[in-house]
Amino acid sequence: MTEGNFVDYIKIYASSGKGGRGSMHLHREKFVAKGGPDGGDGGRGGHVIVRGDKNMWTLFHLKFKRHFRAEHGGDGGSSRSTGSDGADIIIPVPLGTIFRDADTDQVLFEVTEDGEDVILLEGGKGGKGNWHFKSPTNQTPRYAQPGLEGQEGWYRIELKVLADVGLVGFPNAGKSTLLSVITAAKPKIADYAFTTLKPNLGIVEYRNHQSFVMADIPGIIEGASEGKGLGHYFLRHIERNSVLLFLVAADSDDIKKEYEILLNELRKHNPELLDKQRLLAISKSDMLDEELKEEISQDLPEGVDSVFISSVAQQGLMELKDKVWKMLN
């Protein structure tokens, strides 16, 4: 999937159908001079339904169609025949999608199950036909209910990537390179900061045909939680990962300090992120000899397991997968 096709934020307009009118028909046939009321009810308006689809990874399909209108219900007819219901409109979305009211910013619901249907807007109820209003004192009512109006509104849709492992690190820490080496994903790789502008997902093959999903999330900078760099734009994707894999380059001035900055940005964005399992990987470690690795190990942050890896030289990758698999299971 190319970067331009990954859409994780969109605004749409939706309106449900109006209910059909009830009928005011009076029964007429040969030899029945004054038949009673037999007007049928109106059909209900179509719902706007959101459906979870596990085969979707992006909101790209909503980029060029942002208005969704369900059909109106049919009007009631004679002989108590009910009008047809308006056709529902279904909006398929990837799992991990959140719907917000665009005006109030309130979270309405979240779609996390495949095939899960959530009614975003209910269609208007059909009006009752005149036969409902017949009474001993009014045997030929010449009125029926109009259908109820449908609902409408603007909604903000956000996708939070569902992945087992999220790669967290500064720009240029080697996250995209790692993803390209241990999965079949083809993220954009270059030697400048913020090469990755959208999360990339890849499936990591493990022993015995098992696998897990890894997400390369755009690089974090100090102040990201206040919106600096790409700020909130990507921090929300980290909220869904079971394991956070921190990547710090071996040539960093201070590995411990970088790790603390990353941790602090996550804490400021959402303190609950610190409850997740964490693993620290020292990338680009093919430039280190055993003596240097030993020296660096003495000064690594406490309370987090660590592993030395090199994506280019393919060193330590199996050990990394083993540690991640153990954490996931």
C-alpha positions as CSV (number, residue, x, y, z in Angstrom):
1,M,0.0,0.0,0.0
2,T,1.5,3.3,-1.0
3,E,1.7,6.1,1.5
4,G,-0.8,8.3,-0.5
5,N,-3.4,5.5,-0.2
6,F,-3.2,5.4,3.6
7,V,-6.0,7.7,4.9
8,D,-6.6,7.6,8.6
9,Y,-8.8,10.7,9.2
10,I,-11.8,11.9,7.2
11,K,-15.0,13.9,7.7
12,I,-18.3,12.7,6.2
13,Y,-21.9,13.9,6.0
14,A,-24.7,11.3,6.5
15,S,-28.5,11.4,6.5
16,S,-31.0,8.7,7.1
17,G,-34.3,8.4,5.2
18,K,-37.6,10.0,6.0
19,G,-40.5,7.8,7.0
20,G,-43.3,7.4,4.4
21,R,-46.7,9.0,4.8
22,G,-49.7,7.0,6.1
23,S,-52.6,6.7,3.6
24,M,-56.0,8.4,4.0
25,H,-57.8,5.9,1.7
26,L,-61.4,4.9,2.2
27,H,-62.5,1.5,1.0
28,R,-64.6,1.6,-2.2
29,E,-66.0,-1.4,-4.2
30,K,-69.2,-2.4,-5.9
31,F,-72.2,-3.0,-3.6
32,V,-70.2,-1.4,-0.7
33,A,-71.4,2.1,-0.6
34,K,-69.5,3.3,2.4
35,G,-66.5,1.1,3.2
36,G,-64.5,2.1,6.2
37,P,-60.9,3.5,6.2
38,D,-58.3,1.2,4.9
39,G,-55.2,3.4,4.4
40,G,-52.0,1.6,5.1
41,D,-48.9,2.7,7.1
42,G,-45.9,4.4,5.6
43,G,-42.6,2.5,5.4
44,R,-39.6,3.4,7.6
45,G,-36.8,5.5,6.2
46,G,-33.4,3.8,5.5
47,H,-30.8,3.6,8.3
48,V,-27.2,4.6,7.9
49,I,-25.2,1.6,9.1
50,V,-21.4,1.3,9.8
51,R,-20.0,-2.1,9.3
52,G,-16.5,-3.4,10.4
53,D,-14.4,-5.1,7.7
54,K,-11.2,-7.0,8.7
55,N,-10.0,-6.9,5.1
56,M,-9.7,-3.1,5.1
57,W,-6.7,-1.2,6.4
58,T,-7.5,2.4,5.5
59,L,-10.3,5.0,5.0
60,F,-9.1,5.7,1.5
61,H,-12.4,4.5,0.0
62,L,-14.2,7.4,1.8
63,K,-11.8,10.1,0.4
64,F,-13.9,10.8,-2.7
65,K,-17.4,9.9,-1.5
66,R,-18.2,11.9,1.6
67,H,-21.9,12.2,1.4
68,F,-24.2,9.3,2.4
69,R,-27.9,9.5,2.1
70,A,-30.3,6.6,2.8
71,E,-33.6,6.2,0.9
72,H,-36.9,7.6,2.1
73,G,-39.7,5.1,3.1
74,G,-42.6,4.5,0.6
75,D,-46.1,5.9,1.3
76,G,-48.9,3.7,2.6
77,G,-51.5,2.4,0.1
78,S,-55.1,1.2,0.0
79,S,-56.2,-2.2,1.5
80,R,-54.0,-1.5,4.5
81,S,-50.9,-2.1,2.4
82,T,-47.7,-0.8,4.1
83,G,-45.3,1.3,2.1
84,S,-41.8,-0.2,1.4
85,D,-39.0,0.5,3.8
86,G,-36.2,2.8,2.4
87,A,-33.0,1.0,1.5
88,D,-30.3,1.2,4.2
89,I,-26.9,2.6,3.3
90,I,-23.9,0.7,4.6
91,I,-20.5,2.3,5.2
92,P,-17.7,-0.3,5.5
93,V,-14.7,0.7,7.7
94,P,-11.5,-1.0,8.9
95,L,-11.4,-2.4,12.5
96,G,-10.2,0.2,15.0
97,T,-12.3,3.0,13.5
98,I,-13.7,5.7,15.8
99,F,-16.8,7.9,15.0
100,R,-17.0,11.3,16.5
101,D,-19.7,14.0,16.3
102,A,-18.0,16.7,14.2
103,D,-19.7,19.6,16.1
104,T,-19.1,18.4,19.7
105,D,-16.1,16.1,19.2
106,Q,-17.8,13.5,21.3
107,V,-16.8,9.9,20.6
108,L,-20.0,8.1,19.5
109,F,-18.7,4.5,19.1
110,E,-15.8,2.4,17.9
111,V,-15.8,-0.5,15.5
112,T,-13.6,-3.4,16.6
113,E,-15.3,-6.6,15.4
114,D,-15.4,-8.0,11.8
115,G,-19.0,-7.9,10.5
116,E,-20.2,-5.7,13.4
117,D,-23.0,-3.4,12.4
118,V,-23.6,-0.1,14.2
119,I,-26.6,2.1,13.3
120,L,-25.1,5.6,12.9
121,L,-28.5,7.2,12.1
122,E,-31.9,5.6,12.4
123,G,-34.4,6.1,9.6
124,G,-37.6,8.0,10.3
125,K,-40.6,6.0,11.4
126,G,-43.4,5.6,8.8
127,G,-46.7,7.4,9.6
128,K,-49.8,5.5,10.5
129,G,-52.7,5.1,8.0
130,N,-56.2,6.3,8.7
131,W,-57.5,2.8,9.6
132,H,-55.7,3.2,13.0
133,F,-57.8,6.2,13.9
134,K,-61.3,4.6,13.4
135,S,-63.5,4.9,16.4
136,P,-67.2,4.5,17.3
137,T,-67.6,8.3,17.1
138,N,-65.4,8.8,14.0
139,Q,-65.9,5.9,11.6
140,T,-64.3,7.6,8.5
141,P,-61.3,9.5,9.7
142,R,-59.9,11.5,6.8
143,Y,-56.4,12.0,8.2
144,A,-53.2,10.0,8.6
145,Q,-49.8,10.6,10.1
146,P,-47.0,12.0,8.1
147,G,-43.7,10.0,8.3
148,L,-41.0,11.2,10.8
149,E,-38.0,13.1,9.4
150,G,-34.7,11.3,9.1
151,Q,-31.6,12.4,11.0
152,E,-28.5,14.0,9.6
153,G,-25.1,15.2,10.7
154,W,-21.4,15.6,10.0
155,Y,-19.0,13.0,11.5
156,R,-15.3,12.7,12.0
157,I,-13.9,9.3,11.4
158,E,-10.5,8.3,12.8
159,L,-8.6,5.1,12.3
160,K,-6.3,3.8,15.0
161,V,-4.1,1.1,13.5
162,L,-4.6,-2.3,15.0
163,A,-1.2,-3.9,15.2
164,D,0.4,-6.3,17.8
165,V,3.7,-4.3,17.9
166,G,4.2,-0.6,17.4
167,L,7.7,0.8,16.5
168,V,8.5,3.9,18.5
169,G,11.5,6.0,17.9
170,F,13.0,9.3,16.7
171,P,13.0,10.0,13.0
172,N,15.8,8.1,11.3
173,A,16.2,5.5,14.0
174,G,15.8,2.8,11.4
175,K,12.2,1.8,11.9
176,S,11.2,1.6,8.2
177,T,14.4,-0.4,7.5
178,L,13.6,-2.9,10.2
179,L,10.0,-3.3,8.9
180,S,11.2,-3.8,5.3
181,V,13.7,-6.5,6.4
182,I,11.5,-8.6,8.7
183,T,8.2,-8.2,6.8
184,A,7.1,-8.0,3.1
185,A,6.1,-4.3,3.6
186,K,7.8,-1.8,1.3
187,P,7.9,1.5,3.3
188,K,9.7,4.5,1.9
189,I,13.3,4.7,3.2
190,A,15.7,7.6,3.0
191,D,18.4,9.2,5.1
192,Y,16.3,12.2,6.2
193,A,14.0,12.8,9.1
194,F,10.2,12.2,8.6
195,T,10.6,9.9,5.6
196,T,7.6,8.0,7.0
197,L,4.5,10.3,7.1
198,K,1.9,7.6,7.6
199,P,1.9,4.3,9.6
200,N,3.1,1.3,7.6
201,L,1.9,-2.2,8.5
202,G,3.7,-5.5,7.9
203,I,3.2,-9.1,8.9
204,V,6.2,-10.7,10.6
205,E,6.6,-14.4,9.9
206,Y,7.6,-16.4,13.0
207,R,8.5,-20.0,13.6
208,N,6.0,-22.8,12.7
209,H,4.0,-20.5,10.3
210,Q,2.9,-18.2,13.1
211,S,2.9,-14.4,12.6
212,F,2.2,-11.1,14.2
213,V,1.5,-7.6,12.8
214,M,4.0,-4.8,13.2
215,A,3.4,-1.1,12.6
216,D,6.0,1.5,11.7
217,I,4.7,4.7,13.2
218,P,6.2,8.1,12.0
219,G,9.1,9.3,14.1
220,I,8.4,11.1,17.4
221,I,10.2,14.3,18.4
222,E,10.4,16.1,21.7
223,G,7.1,18.1,22.0
224,A,5.1,15.7,19.8
225,S,2.4,15.4,22.5
226,E,1.8,19.2,22.1
227,G,1.4,18.7,18.4
228,K,5.0,19.4,17.2
229,G,6.3,17.6,14.2
230,L,3.4,15.3,13.3
231,G,2.2,15.3,16.9
232,H,-1.2,13.9,17.6
233,Y,-1.5,12.8,14.0
234,F,0.4,9.5,14.8
235,L,0.5,9.2,18.6
236,R,-3.0,7.9,18.5
237,H,-1.9,4.8,16.4
238,I,0.3,3.7,19.3
239,E,-2.7,3.4,21.6
240,R,-3.8,0.1,20.0
241,N,-0.5,-1.9,20.1
242,S,0.0,-4.7,22.6
243,V,3.8,-4.3,22.7
244,L,5.8,-1.1,22.1
245,L,9.2,-1.7,20.5
246,F,11.4,1.3,21.2
247,L,14.2,1.8,18.6
248,V,17.2,3.9,19.4
249,A,20.2,4.0,17.0
250,A,23.6,2.7,18.4
251,D,25.3,6.0,17.2
252,S,22.9,8.1,19.5
253,D,24.7,10.5,21.9
254,D,22.7,9.2,24.8
255,I,20.5,6.1,24.4
256,K,19.1,6.3,27.9
257,K,18.1,10.0,27.4
258,E,16.5,9.3,24.0
259,Y,14.4,6.5,25.5
260,E,13.3,8.8,28.4
261,I,12.2,11.5,25.9
262,L,10.2,9.0,23.9
263,L,8.6,7.6,27.1
264,N,7.8,11.1,28.3
265,E,6.0,12.0,25.1
266,L,3.9,8.9,25.4
267,R,3.2,9.7,29.0
268,K,2.0,13.3,28.2
269,H,-0.1,12.0,25.3
270,N,-1.8,9.2,27.3
271,P,-0.5,7.9,30.6
272,E,-2.1,4.5,30.0
273,L,0.5,3.9,27.3
274,L,3.0,3.3,30.0
275,D,1.1,0.2,31.1
276,K,1.9,-1.6,27.8
277,Q,4.8,-4.0,27.5
278,R,8.0,-2.4,26.3
279,L,11.2,-3.7,24.6
280,L,14.2,-1.6,23.7
281,A,16.1,-2.4,20.5
282,I,19.5,-0.8,19.8
283,S,19.5,-0.5,16.0
284,K,22.5,-0.1,13.6
285,S,24.6,-2.2,16.1
286,D,26.6,-3.7,13.3
287,M,29.0,-0.8,13.9
288,L,29.7,-2.0,17.4
289,D,32.1,-4.6,18.6
290,E,31.5,-6.8,21.6
291,E,33.4,-4.5,23.9
292,L,31.3,-1.5,22.9
293,K,28.1,-3.5,23.3
294,E,29.2,-4.4,26.8
295,E,30.0,-0.8,27.7
296,I,26.6,0.4,26.3
297,S,24.7,-2.4,28.2
298,Q,26.0,-1.0,31.5
299,D,24.2,2.3,30.8
300,L,20.9,1.2,29.4
301,P,17.6,2.2,31.0
302,E,16.4,0.0,33.9
303,G,13.1,-1.9,33.9
304,V,13.0,-2.6,30.2
305,D,14.4,-5.6,28.3
306,S,16.9,-4.8,25.5
307,V,18.3,-6.4,22.4
308,F,21.1,-5.3,19.9
309,I,20.0,-5.5,16.3
310,S,21.1,-4.6,12.8
311,S,18.6,-4.6,10.0
312,V,21.1,-4.2,7.2
313,A,23.5,-6.9,8.5
314,Q,20.5,-9.0,9.8
315,Q,21.9,-9.4,13.2
316,G,19.8,-10.1,16.3
317,L,16.6,-10.2,14.4
318,M,15.6,-13.7,15.4
319,E,16.3,-12.9,19.0
320,L,14.1,-9.8,18.6
321,K,11.3,-11.9,17.2
322,D,11.6,-14.4,20.0
323,K,11.4,-11.7,22.7
324,V,8.4,-10.0,21.0
325,W,6.6,-13.4,20.6
326,K,7.1,-14.2,24.2
327,M,5.6,-10.8,25.2
328,L,2.6,-11.2,22.9
329,N,1.9,-14.7,24.3
